[in-house]
Amino acid sequence: MSPTYRMPDPVTRDREAAIAAVRDALAAARCAARLAGLVSDELVVRELLLDVIDQTDRAERGVARLVSTSFRDVVPRRLHL
C-alpha cells in the first residue's frame, strides 16, 4: 500500500505561491540588471548593477532558507500507511 498524500492546506499553498512569485521577481530583476550591464559603457553603472545582482542573490538565498524552514514545519513527522 502506498503512503497517503495530504494536500497542503490553503495557507500553505498561498505561502508557497507567494514565495514562488518572489523568486520569479528576483530572477527577472537579476536578468534585467545583467542585460543593462552589458549595454552600459559607464563603470559606475556597471558597479551599481553588480551590486543589484549581489543583493538579489542574497534575497533569493533568504527565500530559499524560508522555504526550507516552512517545509520542515509542514512535513508530517511520519507517513500514514
PDB file of N, CA, C and O in Angstrom:
ATOM      1  N   MET A   1       0.843  -1.170   0.000  1.00  0.00           N
ATOM      2  CA  MET A   1       0.000   0.000   0.000  1.00  0.00           C
ATOM      3  C   MET A   1       0.894   1.241   0.000  1.00  0.00           C
ATOM      4  O   MET A   1       1.886   1.304   0.725  1.00  0.00           O
ATOM      5  N   SER A   2       0.539   2.191  -0.795  1.00  0.00           N
ATOM      6  CA  SER A   2       1.352   3.405  -0.883  1.00  0.00           C
ATOM      7  C   SER A   2       0.975   4.380   0.234  1.00  0.00           C
ATOM      8  O   SER A   2      -0.138   4.328   0.759  1.00  0.00           O
ATOM      9  N   PRO A   3       1.906   5.269   0.595  1.00  0.00           N
ATOM     10  CA  PRO A   3       1.614   6.240   1.645  1.00  0.00           C
ATOM     11  C   PRO A   3       0.520   7.216   1.211  1.00  0.00           C
ATOM     12  O   PRO A   3       0.356   7.496   0.024  1.00  0.00           O
ATOM     13  N   THR A   4      -0.200   7.710   2.159  1.00  0.00           N
ATOM     14  CA  THR A   4      -1.255   8.686   1.898  1.00  0.00           C
ATOM     15  C   THR A   4      -0.619  10.051   1.682  1.00  0.00           C
ATOM     16  O   THR A   4       0.273  10.457   2.426  1.00  0.00           O
ATOM     17  N   TYR A   5      -1.081  10.745   0.668  1.00  0.00           N
ATOM     18  CA  TYR A   5      -0.589  12.092   0.405  1.00  0.00           C
ATOM     19  C   TYR A   5      -1.654  13.078   0.847  1.00  0.00           C
ATOM     20  O   TYR A   5      -2.811  12.991   0.436  1.00  0.00           O
ATOM     21  N   ARG A   6      -1.253  14.010   1.683  1.00  0.00           N
ATOM     22  CA  ARG A   6      -2.182  15.040   2.128  1.00  0.00           C
ATOM     23  C   ARG A   6      -1.931  16.305   1.331  1.00  0.00           C
ATOM     24  O   ARG A   6      -0.806  16.798   1.255  1.00  0.00           O
ATOM     25  N   MET A   7      -2.981  16.812   0.747  1.00  0.00           N
ATOM     26  CA  MET A   7      -2.877  18.065   0.010  1.00  0.00           C
ATOM     27  C   MET A   7      -2.565  19.184   0.998  1.00  0.00           C
ATOM     28  O   MET A   7      -3.065  19.166   2.122  1.00  0.00           O
ATOM     29  N   PRO A   8      -1.743  20.164   0.596  1.00  0.00           N
ATOM     30  CA  PRO A   8      -1.437  21.270   1.503  1.00  0.00           C
ATOM     31  C   PRO A   8      -2.691  22.100   1.781  1.00  0.00           C
ATOM     32  O   PRO A   8      -3.567  22.243   0.927  1.00  0.00           O
ATOM     33  N   ASP A   9      -2.749  22.625   2.965  1.00  0.00           N
ATOM     34  CA  ASP A   9      -3.883  23.471   3.324  1.00  0.00           C
ATOM     35  C   ASP A   9      -3.779  24.789   2.555  1.00  0.00           C
ATOM     36  O   ASP A   9      -2.714  25.109   2.027  1.00  0.00           O
ATOM     37  N   PRO A  10      -4.864  25.553   2.485  1.00  0.00           N
ATOM     38  CA  PRO A  10      -4.847  26.798   1.693  1.00  0.00           C
ATOM     39  C   PRO A  10      -3.782  27.799   2.136  1.00  0.00           C
ATOM     40  O   PRO A  10      -3.206  28.489   1.295  1.00  0.00           O
ATOM     41  N   VAL A  11      -3.512  27.890   3.424  1.00  0.00           N
ATOM     42  CA  VAL A  11      -2.498  28.830   3.908  1.00  0.00           C
ATOM     43  C   VAL A  11      -1.120  28.437   3.386  1.00  0.00           C
ATOM     44  O   VAL A  11      -0.362  29.286   2.919  1.00  0.00           O
ATOM     45  N   THR A  12      -0.800  27.151   3.467  1.00  0.00           N
ATOM     46  CA  THR A  12       0.491  26.665   2.964  1.00  0.00           C
ATOM     47  C   THR A  12       0.594  26.875   1.465  1.00  0.00           C
ATOM     48  O   THR A  12       1.638  27.297   0.966  1.00  0.00           O
ATOM     49  N   ARG A  13      -0.474  26.586   0.747  1.00  0.00           N
ATOM     50  CA  ARG A  13      -0.486  26.755  -0.701  1.00  0.00           C
ATOM     51  C   ARG A  13      -0.269  28.227  -1.066  1.00  0.00           C
ATOM     52  O   ARG A  13       0.489  28.533  -1.987  1.00  0.00           O
ATOM     53  N   ASP A  14      -0.933  29.136  -0.347  1.00  0.00           N
ATOM     54  CA  ASP A  14      -0.772  30.567  -0.618  1.00  0.00           C
ATOM     55  C   ASP A  14       0.642  31.031  -0.305  1.00  0.00           C
ATOM     56  O   ASP A  14       1.212  31.831  -1.047  1.00  0.00           O
ATOM     57  N   ARG A  15       1.214  30.530   0.798  1.00  0.00           N
ATOM     58  CA  ARG A  15       2.583  30.913   1.167  1.00  0.00           C
ATOM     59  C   ARG A  15       3.561  30.428   0.106  1.00  0.00           C
ATOM     60  O   ARG A  15       4.470  31.164  -0.278  1.00  0.00           O
ATOM     61  N   GLU A  16       3.389  29.205  -0.370  1.00  0.00           N
ATOM     62  CA  GLU A  16       4.281  28.676  -1.399  1.00  0.00           C
ATOM     63  C   GLU A  16       4.146  29.451  -2.700  1.00  0.00           C
ATOM     64  O   GLU A  16       5.138  29.667  -3.395  1.00  0.00           O
ATOM     65  N   ALA A  17       2.931  29.871  -3.038  1.00  0.00           N
ATOM     66  CA  ALA A  17       2.729  30.675  -4.251  1.00  0.00           C
ATOM     67  C   ALA A  17       3.397  32.042  -4.110  1.00  0.00           C
ATOM     68  O   ALA A  17       3.994  32.546  -5.061  1.00  0.00           O
ATOM     69  N   ALA A  18       3.295  32.637  -2.927  1.00  0.00           N
ATOM     70  CA  ALA A  18       3.933  33.941  -2.694  1.00  0.00           C
ATOM     71  C   ALA A  18       5.448  33.827  -2.781  1.00  0.00           C
ATOM     72  O   ALA A  18       6.106  34.690  -3.361  1.00  0.00           O
ATOM     73  N   ILE A  19       6.000  32.769  -2.208  1.00  0.00           N
ATOM     74  CA  ILE A  19       7.447  32.558  -2.263  1.00  0.00           C
ATOM     75  C   ILE A  19       7.902  32.344  -3.698  1.00  0.00           C
ATOM     76  O   ILE A  19       8.943  32.861  -4.104  1.00  0.00           O
ATOM     77  N   ALA A  20       7.132  31.588  -4.465  1.00  0.00           N
ATOM     78  CA  ALA A  20       7.472  31.368  -5.876  1.00  0.00           C
ATOM     79  C   ALA A  20       7.424  32.682  -6.647  1.00  0.00           C
ATOM     80  O   ALA A  20       8.266  32.914  -7.514  1.00  0.00           O
ATOM     81  N   ALA A  21       6.461  33.540  -6.348  1.00  0.00           N
ATOM     82  CA  ALA A  21       6.363  34.834  -7.027  1.00  0.00           C
ATOM     83  C   ALA A  21       7.567  35.713  -6.695  1.00  0.00           C
ATOM     84  O   ALA A  21       8.083  36.411  -7.569  1.00  0.00           O
ATOM     85  N   VAL A  22       8.016  35.686  -5.442  1.00  0.00           N
ATOM     86  CA  VAL A  22       9.196  36.469  -5.052  1.00  0.00           C
ATOM     87  C   VAL A  22      10.429  35.949  -5.769  1.00  0.00           C
ATOM     88  O   VAL A  22      11.239  36.733  -6.264  1.00  0.00           O
ATOM     89  N   ARG A  23      10.578  34.634  -5.828  1.00  0.00           N
ATOM     90  CA  ARG A  23      11.742  34.062  -6.526  1.00  0.00           C
ATOM     91  C   ARG A  23      11.735  34.435  -8.007  1.00  0.00           C
ATOM     92  O   ARG A  23      12.780  34.755  -8.574  1.00  0.00           O
ATOM     93  N   ASP A  24      10.556  34.394  -8.635  1.00  0.00           N
ATOM     94  CA  ASP A  24      10.453  34.779 -10.049  1.00  0.00           C
ATOM     95  C   ASP A  24      10.812  36.247 -10.251  1.00  0.00           C
ATOM     96  O   ASP A  24      11.502  36.598 -11.208  1.00  0.00           O
ATOM     97  N   ALA A  25      10.340  37.100  -9.346  1.00  0.00           N
ATOM     98  CA  ALA A  25      10.649  38.530  -9.455  1.00  0.00           C
ATOM     99  C   ALA A  25      12.144  38.779  -9.289  1.00  0.00           C
ATOM    100  O   ALA A  25      12.724  39.598 -10.001  1.00  0.00           O
ATOM    101  N   LEU A  26      12.763  38.074  -8.352  1.00  0.00           N
ATOM    102  CA  LEU A  26      14.210  38.227  -8.158  1.00  0.00           C
ATOM    103  C   LEU A  26      14.979  37.767  -9.387  1.00  0.00           C
ATOM    104  O   LEU A  26      15.955  38.404  -9.783  1.00  0.00           O
ATOM    105  N   ALA A  27      14.550  36.673  -9.989  1.00  0.00           N
ATOM    106  CA  ALA A  27      15.215  36.180 -11.197  1.00  0.00           C
ATOM    107  C   ALA A  27      15.067  37.183 -12.335  1.00  0.00           C
ATOM    108  O   ALA A  27      16.016  37.412 -13.085  1.00  0.00           O
ATOM    109  N   ALA A  28      13.895  37.778 -12.469  1.00  0.00           N
ATOM    110  CA  ALA A  28      13.679  38.772 -13.523  1.00  0.00           C
ATOM    111  C   ALA A  28      14.533  40.011 -13.280  1.00  0.00           C
ATOM    112  O   ALA A  28      15.099  40.567 -14.221  1.00  0.00           O
ATOM    113  N   ALA A  29      14.631  40.449 -12.023  1.00  0.00           N
ATOM    114  CA  ALA A  29      15.462  41.618 -11.704  1.00  0.00           C
ATOM    115  C   ALA A  29      16.926  41.330 -11.999  1.00  0.00           C
ATOM    116  O   ALA A  29      17.638  42.192 -12.515  1.00  0.00           O
ATOM    117  N   ARG A  30      17.380  40.125 -11.676  1.00  0.00           N
ATOM    118  CA  ARG A  30      18.767  39.762 -11.937  1.00  0.00           C
ATOM    119  C   ARG A  30      19.047  39.775 -13.441  1.00  0.00           C
ATOM    120  O   ARG A  30      20.074  40.292 -13.879  1.00  0.00           O
ATOM    121  N   CYS A  31      18.145  39.213 -14.220  1.00  0.00           N
ATOM    122  CA  CYS A  31      18.330  39.190 -15.678  1.00  0.00           C
ATOM    123  C   CYS A  31      18.344  40.601 -16.252  1.00  0.00           C
ATOM    124  O   CYS A  31      19.160  40.910 -17.119  1.00  0.00           O
ATOM    125  N   ALA A  32      17.447  41.456 -15.774  1.00  0.00           N
ATOM    126  CA  ALA A  32      17.392  42.833 -16.266  1.00  0.00           C
ATOM    127  C   ALA A  32      18.676  43.583 -15.919  1.00  0.00           C
ATOM    128  O   ALA A  32      19.193  44.347 -16.735  1.00  0.00           O
ATOM    129  N   ALA A  33      19.185  43.366 -14.718  1.00  0.00           N
ATOM    130  CA  ALA A  33      20.423  44.038 -14.313  1.00  0.00           C
ATOM    131  C   ALA A  33      21.602  43.561 -15.160  1.00  0.00           C
ATOM    132  O   ALA A  33      22.444  44.363 -15.562  1.00  0.00           O
ATOM    133  N   ARG A  34      21.660  42.271 -15.428  1.00  0.00           N
ATOM    134  CA  ARG A  34      22.761  41.756 -16.269  1.00  0.00           C
ATOM    135  C   ARG A  34      22.683  42.324 -17.680  1.00  0.00           C
ATOM    136  O   ARG A  34      23.692  42.726 -18.259  1.00  0.00           O
ATOM    137  N   LEU A  35      21.478  42.351 -18.219  1.00  0.00           N
ATOM    138  CA  LEU A  35      21.306  42.892 -19.562  1.00  0.00           C
ATOM    139  C   LEU A  35      21.674  44.369 -19.609  1.00  0.00           C
ATOM    140  O   LEU A  35      22.344  44.814 -20.541  1.00  0.00           O
ATOM    141  N   ALA A  36      21.244  45.126 -18.618  1.00  0.00           N
ATOM    142  CA  ALA A  36      21.583  46.554 -18.570  1.00  0.00           C
ATOM    143  C   ALA A  36      23.087  46.746 -18.435  1.00  0.00           C
ATOM    144  O   ALA A  36      23.647  47.676 -19.016  1.00  0.00           O
ATOM    145  N   GLY A  37      23.744  45.880 -17.677  1.00  0.00           N
ATOM    146  CA  GLY A  37      25.190  45.971 -17.522  1.00  0.00           C
ATOM    147  C   GLY A  37      25.935  45.693 -18.807  1.00  0.00           C
ATOM    148  O   GLY A  37      27.011  46.243 -19.043  1.00  0.00           O
ATOM    149  N   LEU A  38      25.361  44.834 -19.643  1.00  0.00           N
ATOM    150  CA  LEU A  38      26.015  44.511 -20.913  1.00  0.00           C
ATOM    151  C   LEU A  38      25.982  45.675 -21.897  1.00  0.00           C
ATOM    152  O   LEU A  38      26.899  45.835 -22.703  1.00  0.00           O
ATOM    153  N   VAL A  39      24.931  46.487 -21.836  1.00  0.00           N
ATOM    154  CA  VAL A  39      24.803  47.566 -22.815  1.00  0.00           C
ATOM    155  C   VAL A  39      25.365  48.897 -22.313  1.00  0.00           C
ATOM    156  O   VAL A  39      25.454  49.858 -23.076  1.00  0.00           O
ATOM    157  N   SER A  40      25.740  48.956 -21.045  1.00  0.00           N
ATOM    158  CA  SER A  40      26.260  50.213 -20.497  1.00  0.00           C
ATOM    159  C   SER A  40      27.784  50.244 -20.596  1.00  0.00           C
ATOM    160  O   SER A  40      28.461  49.241 -20.370  1.00  0.00           O
ATOM    161  N   ASP A  41      28.303  51.423 -20.940  1.00  0.00           N
ATOM    162  CA  ASP A  41      29.746  51.603 -21.018  1.00  0.00           C
ATOM    163  C   ASP A  41      30.308  52.285 -19.774  1.00  0.00           C
ATOM    164  O   ASP A  41      31.525  52.360 -19.608  1.00  0.00           O
ATOM    165  N   GLU A  42      29.436  52.781 -18.903  1.00  0.00           N
ATOM    166  CA  GLU A  42      29.891  53.523 -17.734  1.00  0.00           C
ATOM    167  C   GLU A  42      30.229  52.576 -16.591  1.00  0.00           C
ATOM    168  O   GLU A  42      29.449  51.685 -16.256  1.00  0.00           O
ATOM    169  N   LEU A  43      31.389  52.778 -16.004  1.00  0.00           N
ATOM    170  CA  LEU A  43      31.861  51.922 -14.916  1.00  0.00           C
ATOM    171  C   LEU A  43      30.958  52.017 -13.687  1.00  0.00           C
ATOM    172  O   LEU A  43      30.681  51.004 -13.044  1.00  0.00           O
ATOM    173  N   VAL A  44      30.501  53.216 -13.358  1.00  0.00           N
ATOM    174  CA  VAL A  44      29.664  53.402 -12.174  1.00  0.00           C
ATOM    175  C   VAL A  44      28.359  52.631 -12.326  1.00  0.00           C
ATOM    176  O   VAL A  44      27.897  51.990 -11.381  1.00  0.00           O
ATOM    177  N   VAL A  45      27.769  52.693 -13.507  1.00  0.00           N
ATOM    178  CA  VAL A  45      26.516  51.980 -13.755  1.00  0.00           C
ATOM    179  C   VAL A  45      26.736  50.483 -13.624  1.00  0.00           C
ATOM    180  O   VAL A  45      25.927  49.788 -13.010  1.00  0.00           O
ATOM    181  N   ARG A  46      27.812  49.985 -14.190  1.00  0.00           N
ATOM    182  CA  ARG A  46      28.100  48.552 -14.100  1.00  0.00           C
ATOM    183  C   ARG A  46      28.307  48.119 -12.651  1.00  0.00           C
ATOM    184  O   ARG A  46      27.819  47.064 -12.247  1.00  0.00           O
ATOM    185  N   GLU A  47      29.016  48.912 -11.878  1.00  0.00           N
ATOM    186  CA  GLU A  47      29.250  48.579 -10.464  1.00  0.00           C
ATOM    187  C   GLU A  47      27.941  48.553  -9.690  1.00  0.00           C
ATOM    188  O   GLU A  47      27.721  47.662  -8.869  1.00  0.00           O
ATOM    189  N   LEU A  48      27.074  49.522  -9.944  1.00  0.00           N
ATOM    190  CA  LEU A  48      25.773  49.538  -9.277  1.00  0.00           C
ATOM    191  C   LEU A  48      24.933  48.320  -9.672  1.00  0.00           C
ATOM    192  O   LEU A  48      24.257  47.728  -8.830  1.00  0.00           O
ATOM    193  N   LEU A  49      24.977  47.959 -10.928  1.00  0.00           N
ATOM    194  CA  LEU A  49      24.216  46.797 -11.383  1.00  0.00           C
ATOM    195  C   LEU A  49      24.767  45.502 -10.786  1.00  0.00           C
ATOM    196  O   LEU A  49      24.003  44.593 -10.461  1.00  0.00           O
ATOM    197  N   LEU A  50      26.082  45.416 -10.642  1.00  0.00           N
ATOM    198  CA  LEU A  50      26.657  44.241  -9.981  1.00  0.00           C
ATOM    199  C   LEU A  50      26.189  44.159  -8.527  1.00  0.00           C
ATOM    200  O   LEU A  50      25.945  43.071  -8.008  1.00  0.00           O
ATOM    201  N   ASP A  51      26.068  45.315  -7.879  1.00  0.00           N
ATOM    202  CA  ASP A  51      25.556  45.341  -6.510  1.00  0.00           C
ATOM    203  C   ASP A  51      24.096  44.894  -6.467  1.00  0.00           C
ATOM    204  O   ASP A  51      23.690  44.180  -5.551  1.00  0.00           O
ATOM    205  N   VAL A  52      23.308  45.317  -7.459  1.00  0.00           N
ATOM    206  CA  VAL A  52      21.906  44.877  -7.541  1.00  0.00           C
ATOM    207  C   VAL A  52      21.845  43.358  -7.691  1.00  0.00           C
ATOM    208  O   VAL A  52      21.035  42.699  -7.040  1.00  0.00           O
ATOM    209  N   ILE A  53      22.690  42.813  -8.537  1.00  0.00           N
ATOM    210  CA  ILE A  53      22.719  41.361  -8.733  1.00  0.00           C
ATOM    211  C   ILE A  53      23.105  40.656  -7.433  1.00  0.00           C
ATOM    212  O   ILE A  53      22.495  39.651  -7.069  1.00  0.00           O
ATOM    213  N   ASP A  54      24.108  41.174  -6.736  1.00  0.00           N
ATOM    214  CA  ASP A  54      24.514  40.579  -5.457  1.00  0.00           C
ATOM    215  C   ASP A  54      23.373  40.600  -4.444  1.00  0.00           C
ATOM    216  O   ASP A  54      23.152  39.628  -3.722  1.00  0.00           O
ATOM    217  N   GLN A  55      22.656  41.714  -4.400  1.00  0.00           N
ATOM    218  CA  GLN A  55      21.557  41.812  -3.440  1.00  0.00           C
ATOM    219  C   GLN A  55      20.390  40.905  -3.803  1.00  0.00           C
ATOM    220  O   GLN A  55      19.743  40.357  -2.911  1.00  0.00           O
ATOM    221  N   THR A  56      20.107  40.734  -5.083  1.00  0.00           N
ATOM    222  CA  THR A  56      19.037  39.810  -5.468  1.00  0.00           C
ATOM    223  C   THR A  56      19.444  38.373  -5.156  1.00  0.00           C
ATOM    224  O   THR A  56      18.609  37.568  -4.746  1.00  0.00           O
ATOM    225  N   ASP A  57      20.721  38.048  -5.349  1.00  0.00           N
ATOM    226  CA  ASP A  57      21.200  36.719  -4.971  1.00  0.00           C
ATOM    227  C   ASP A  57      21.042  36.499  -3.474  1.00  0.00           C
ATOM    228  O   ASP A  57      20.629  35.423  -3.040  1.00  0.00           O
ATOM    229  N   ARG A  58      21.368  37.508  -2.693  1.00  0.00           N
ATOM    230  CA  ARG A  58      21.236  37.424  -1.231  1.00  0.00           C
ATOM    231  C   ARG A  58      19.772  37.235  -0.830  1.00  0.00           C
ATOM    232  O   ARG A  58      19.456  36.428   0.044  1.00  0.00           O
ATOM    233  N   ALA A  59      18.894  37.983  -1.475  1.00  0.00           N
ATOM    234  CA  ALA A  59      17.462  37.848  -1.176  1.00  0.00           C
ATOM    235  C   ALA A  59      16.951  36.463  -1.561  1.00  0.00           C
ATOM    236  O   ALA A  59      16.126  35.886  -0.853  1.00  0.00           O
ATOM    237  N   GLU A  60      17.431  35.935  -2.663  1.00  0.00           N
ATOM    238  CA  GLU A  60      16.982  34.597  -3.077  1.00  0.00           C
ATOM    239  C   GLU A  60      17.463  33.528  -2.102  1.00  0.00           C
ATOM    240  O   GLU A  60      16.742  32.569  -1.828  1.00  0.00           O
ATOM    241  N   ARG A  61      18.671  33.686  -1.580  1.00  0.00           N
ATOM    242  CA  ARG A  61      19.138  32.738  -0.565  1.00  0.00           C
ATOM    243  C   ARG A  61      18.263  32.812   0.687  1.00  0.00           C
ATOM    244  O   ARG A  61      17.986  31.793   1.320  1.00  0.00           O
ATOM    245  N   GLY A  62      17.833  34.022   1.038  1.00  0.00           N
ATOM    246  CA  GLY A  62      16.926  34.183   2.172  1.00  0.00           C
ATOM    247  C   GLY A  62      15.595  33.499   1.928  1.00  0.00           C
ATOM    248  O   GLY A  62      15.041  32.870   2.829  1.00  0.00           O
ATOM    249  N   VAL A  63      15.081  33.620   0.713  1.00  0.00           N
ATOM    250  CA  VAL A  63      13.827  32.936   0.365  1.00  0.00           C
ATOM    251  C   VAL A  63      14.021  31.424   0.421  1.00  0.00           C
ATOM    252  O   VAL A  63      13.140  30.702   0.889  1.00  0.00           O
ATOM    253  N   ALA A  64      15.162  30.945  -0.053  1.00  0.00           N
ATOM    254  CA  ALA A  64      15.430  29.508  -0.007  1.00  0.00           C
ATOM    255  C   ALA A  64      15.457  28.999   1.432  1.00  0.00           C
ATOM    256  O   ALA A  64      14.954  27.914   1.721  1.00  0.00           O
ATOM    257  N   ARG A  65      16.050  29.793   2.339  1.00  0.00           N
ATOM    258  CA  ARG A  65      16.043  29.396   3.755  1.00  0.00           C
ATOM    259  C   ARG A  65      14.626  29.396   4.306  1.00  0.00           C
ATOM    260  O   ARG A  65      14.256  28.511   5.077  1.00  0.00           O
ATOM    261  N   LEU A  66      13.840  30.377   3.916  1.00  0.00           N
ATOM    262  CA  LEU A  66      12.452  30.452   4.354  1.00  0.00           C
ATOM    263  C   LEU A  66      11.667  29.243   3.862  1.00  0.00           C
ATOM    264  O   LEU A  66      10.875  28.664   4.606  1.00  0.00           O
ATOM    265  N   VAL A  67      11.888  28.870   2.621  1.00  0.00           N
ATOM    266  CA  VAL A  67      11.196  27.715   2.052  1.00  0.00           C
ATOM    267  C   VAL A  67      11.578  26.448   2.806  1.00  0.00           C
ATOM    268  O   VAL A  67      10.707  25.653   3.158  1.00  0.00           O
ATOM    269  N   SER A  68      12.865  26.252   3.056  1.00  0.00           N
ATOM    270  CA  SER A  68      13.280  25.024   3.741  1.00  0.00           C
ATOM    271  C   SER A  68      12.759  24.995   5.166  1.00  0.00           C
ATOM    272  O   SER A  68      12.415  23.925   5.668  1.00  0.00           O
ATOM    273  N   THR A  69      12.692  26.142   5.832  1.00  0.00           N
ATOM    274  CA  THR A  69      12.160  26.198   7.190  1.00  0.00           C
ATOM    275  C   THR A  69      10.668  25.930   7.199  1.00  0.00           C
ATOM    276  O   THR A  69      10.188  25.161   8.032  1.00  0.00           O
ATOM    277  N   SER A  70       9.922  26.548   6.289  1.00  0.00           N
ATOM    278  CA  SER A  70       8.476  26.341   6.262  1.00  0.00           C
ATOM    279  C   SER A  70       8.152  24.921   5.831  1.00  0.00           C
ATOM    280  O   SER A  70       7.158  24.351   6.284  1.00  0.00           O
ATOM    281  N   PHE A  71       8.979  24.333   4.956  1.00  0.00           N
ATOM    282  CA  PHE A  71       8.745  22.961   4.531  1.00  0.00           C
ATOM    283  C   PHE A  71       8.917  22.004   5.704  1.00  0.00           C
ATOM    284  O   PHE A  71       8.127  21.074   5.866  1.00  0.00           O
ATOM    285  N   ARG A  72       9.944  22.226   6.525  1.00  0.00           N
ATOM    286  CA  ARG A  72      10.150  21.364   7.697  1.00  0.00           C
ATOM    287  C   ARG A  72       8.983  21.467   8.655  1.00  0.00           C
ATOM    288  O   ARG A  72       8.607  20.480   9.287  1.00  0.00           O
ATOM    289  N   ASP A  73       8.399  22.665   8.772  1.00  0.00           N
ATOM    290  CA  ASP A  73       7.281  22.857   9.690  1.00  0.00           C
ATOM    291  C   ASP A  73       6.017  22.168   9.204  1.00  0.00           C
ATOM    292  O   ASP A  73       5.163  21.809  10.015  1.00  0.00           O
ATOM    293  N   VAL A  74       5.880  21.974   7.885  1.00  0.00           N
ATOM    294  CA  VAL A  74       4.654  21.429   7.317  1.00  0.00           C
ATOM    295  C   VAL A  74       4.722  19.913   7.163  1.00  0.00           C
ATOM    296  O   VAL A  74       3.696  19.242   7.273  1.00  0.00           O
ATOM    297  N   VAL A  75       5.902  19.364   6.913  1.00  0.00           N
ATOM    298  CA  VAL A  75       6.032  17.932   6.654  1.00  0.00           C
ATOM    299  C   VAL A  75       5.664  17.146   7.907  1.00  0.00           C
ATOM    300  O   VAL A  75       6.164  17.439   8.993  1.00  0.00           O
ATOM    301  N   PRO A  76       4.788  16.145   7.761  1.00  0.00           N
ATOM    302  CA  PRO A  76       4.424  15.343   8.935  1.00  0.00           C
ATOM    303  C   PRO A  76       5.609  14.541   9.445  1.00  0.00           C
ATOM    304  O   PRO A  76       6.508  14.191   8.681  1.00  0.00           O
ATOM    305  N   ARG A  77       5.606  14.255  10.727  1.00  0.00           N
ATOM    306  CA  ARG A  77       6.703  13.514  11.339  1.00  0.00           C
ATOM    307  C   ARG A  77       6.807  12.092  10.805  1.00  0.00           C
ATOM    308  O   ARG A  77       7.912  11.570  10.663  1.00  0.00           O
ATOM    309  N   ARG A  78       5.690  11.464  10.511  1.00  0.00           N
ATOM    310  CA  ARG A  78       5.711  10.105   9.952  1.00  0.00           C
ATOM    311  C   ARG A  78       4.627   9.973   8.911  1.00  0.00           C
ATOM    312  O   ARG A  78       3.622  10.683   8.959  1.00  0.00           O
ATOM    313  N   LEU A  79       4.820   9.083   7.982  1.00  0.00           N
ATOM    314  CA  LEU A  79       3.844   8.849   6.942  1.00  0.00           C
ATOM    315  C   LEU A  79       2.750   7.928   7.456  1.00  0.00           C
ATOM    316  O   LEU A  79       3.002   7.022   8.251  1.00  0.00           O
ATOM    317  N   HIS A  80       1.535   8.173   6.992  1.00  0.00           N
ATOM    318  CA  HIS A  80       0.413   7.313   7.353  1.00  0.00           C
ATOM    319  C   HIS A  80       0.329   6.205   6.318  1.00  0.00           C
ATOM    320  O   HIS A  80       0.279   6.478   5.118  1.00  0.00           O
ATOM    321  N   LEU A  81       0.311   4.980   6.763  1.00  0.00           N
ATOM    322  CA  LEU A  81       0.227   3.842   5.825  1.00  0.00           C
ATOM    323  C   LEU A  81      -1.148   3.250   5.837  1.00  0.00           C
ATOM    324  O   LEU A  81      -1.412   2.288   5.116  1.00  0.00           O
TER     325      LEU A  81
END
